[in-house]
């Protein structure tokens, strides 16, 4: 993997960035344009409203599942006048934003897919977990209030019983949520990738939990995040995996990754070509 050279400068306010100068400014990805993730207002930093540059580019930016508010439309329209290229992560976002700018909006993959399986596995060399806690296990990672739903807790218990393996839960607090036999508290990204790679099954309501499982070619069940469902639905529909959402034990089937990877390779090539062309 190529390491990125980082500037020594750090900024805590957009007013400090007026005079920064770069060839290209890039914003992306995830939910940078979801005001509910930026304390109620669109963040002008994530709309690249600062500094001097030749190009401003949006890289696979997401709105989450939130519709653009009326009061934000003029903010987007003004900001987009400075952009030379705009890409988003879902049709959901493109459909809402395309009338607010004068340039076409492209839908591309989440940037995590610009790395392949080998790239991600290389990161595990820096893990703090030396070996998997057990030979076979279900890994869970939940980020929404769904984790307290009896429906989803029962799904986890059913899979654990049928597969005959314990449940390991990656959490960032000690508050018990989903059923588990062992908690993994505050896993690093290296540890997280290692745990997914060595799991028997991943069960998650996290977009990136699903995305990384797909990229690593692992079996998974995507639990619908009812507060933010669009991101996972769009990804899995494009890959022919929409049935993995809330998949019950009685309906379980193994993923045919040869077919999935063919589709993923096409989407990955298209995304890379757009990025190179935009730069």
N, C-alpha and C positions, 0 to 999 in steps of 0.2 A: 504494500500500500504506500502511496505517496503522502508524505506529511505536509500539511499546510503551514506556510510561514505566517506567523501571527505578528501583528504590530504590537509594540510595547505600550502603546497608548490605550488608556481606558477612559470611557465616558459614562457619566451618570445622568446627563441631561442633554436633550437635543440642542439646547443653546450652545453647548460646548463644541458642537459638530459643524457649525456654520462654515468653517474654513477648511474642513478636511477635503482632500483632493485625491481621487482615484480614477483609473480608466473606466472601471465599471463598478456600480453599486448593485448588489443583489439582495433581495428579500425573499426568504423562504426557509422552511415550508410550513407545514402544520397549520395551526389555527391562528396565524398572525393577524388575520383580518376578521376575527370574531371578537367583538368588543366585550363580550362576557368573559373573555380570557385576558383582557387588558384593562381590568378595573372599570368597565362600563363605557369606555370611549375608545374609538379607533386610535391606535398609537401612531403618531406621525413618523416616528422612526421606522416602523414597519411598512410605511408607505413611502419611505425613502425621501422624505421632505427635508433634506439637509444636504450640505456639502456641494462640491463641484465634481462633475464626472462627464464622460462622453456618453455613457449609456446607463439607464436604470432598468433592471430586469426583475421580474417576479418569477421565482422558481417554485412551481408546484405548491402555491400557497392555497390554504384552505379556509373556508368560512365555518368549518364544522357543519352542523346541521341547522344553523341559524339563518333565517332569511334576512336580507339586507334591510335595515330600518330606513324609513323615509328620511330621517334626519341625517343619515350617513351617505345617501346617494350623492349629494353635492360634494361631500368630502372625497369620495372615490373619484368622481368625475374630474375634480380639480387636480388631484394627485396623478391620475392616469395620463394627463396631458404631458407629463415629464417622462413617461415610460417609453422605451423603445421596443420592449417585448414583454408580454404578460402570459404566464402559464399558471394554471390552477390544477388542483388534484382531482376534482370531480366535475361532472356535467352540472351538478347541482349549483356549483359556484359559477361556472361559465354562463349558465342560463340567466343568472341574476345580474351579472356584471357586464355582459357584452353590450348592453345599450348605454352603458356609462362611459364608454371609451371609443376612440376612433380607429383603434387597431384591433386585429383579430386576437381572440383569446384561445390559447391552446391548452388542452387537457393532457398532462403527462403523468408519469408514475411518481409516487412518493420517492424522494431521493434515496431512501434506504435500499431501493431496488437497483440503484446505479452501482452498488457493490454486489458481487455475486456471492455464492455460498463460500467459496474459498477465501474471499476477502474477509467475510465475517468470522470464519473459523480462525483466521490468523490473529484476530483480536483476542481470542481466548488464551493466548500465550501469557497475557498479563493478568489472568484471573487470580483471585486470592483463594478460591475453592480448588483444592488440589485434585480431588476426585469426587465423582458424583456420590451424594449421601447414601444412595442405595442403588441396586442394579436396575430395577424398574420402578417407575413412579409416574404419577400424573402431576404436572406442573400447573399451578393456577396463578393468574395475575389479573386482579380486578381493580378498576379505577372509578367505577360509578356506584351509586347507591344500590344497583342491582345485586350487589354482592350479599345483601341482606335478605334477598328474596328467597322464600322457601322453595319456590320452583327451581331456582338455579342451584341452591344448596343440594336439593334432591338429585339433580342431574349429576353433580360431582360425586355424590355418594353412590349413585347407581353405577357410574363408570368405574369407580374404585372397587366396588364389589365384583362386578363382572370381569374386570381385568385382573383382579387379585393383586393390586399394587397400592402402596400408600400414596397420600396426597402431600405434595410439598407446595407451600404457598409463599410466593414472593410478595412481601408487604413492606411499606415504608413507615408503619407505626405498629405498635404491639396490640392494637385493638383487634380482637378476633372478628373476622367477617365470614369468609367462606370456611367450610369444614377443612381441616388439615390434620396431618399427623406430625408435620414438622414445618416450622416457619423459617423462611429465609429473610432476614431483616436487612433492608437497604442494600440489595445486590448491586454491584457495579455493572456497567454494560458488558464487560468481559465475563463476569460471573453469570449474568442473565443469558447471554448467548450460549455459554457452556451448559447451563441448566436446560435450556430448550433443546439443544442438540442431543443431550443424553436422556431426554424424557421419552416415555412411552406414548404419552398424549399430552397436548397442551390444551387447557381450557381457559379462555380469557374473554373479557369484554373490551380489551384495549386494541385500538387500531394497530398500533405498532407491535403488540403481542401477536396479532394475526399476521401482519406483514412479515415479521421476522420468521415466524413458523413456516410460511409459504416459501420464503427465500431459502430457508434451510432444508426444505423438503420434508417437513415433519407433519405427523398426524395432529390434527387440532379440531376443536369444536369452538366456534365463535359464539359467544353469548351476546345477544343483542343489547347494546347500550341504548336504552330507550330515550335517553336525553340527547344522544348524538349518534343516530344510526346510519346516516347517509354515507359516511366515509367507508365503513366496512362493506356495506351493501354494494357500493359502486365497484370497489376492488374485486370482491368475490364474484359478482355478476360477470365482470370482464374475463375472469379466469375460469368460469364454469363451475364455481364452487359455492354458489349461493345456498345450496342445501346444507352447508356446514353450519349455518346459523341456527342456534338452539336445537342442534341435532340430538335426538334422544337415543338412548342405548339400543332400543329395538329397531331403529332405522339406520344404525351405524354402518358405514362402508369405508373401505380404505381408499385413499386418494390416489388416482392414477397420475402420478407426477410427470410422466412423459408428455401427456397431453397438456398439463398445466404449464410445464416449462416451455413448450413450443409457443404457447400464447404469450407467456411472459417474455420470451426472447424477442418476439415481434414488438411488443410494447416497450421493452427496454431499448431496443435499437431506435425506435421512433422518438423516444424521449431524449436519448443522447444526441441524435441528429438535430433536434430542435434546439437543444442547449448550445451545441457547437455553432449552429447557424445564427443563433441570437447573439452569441459573443463576437 
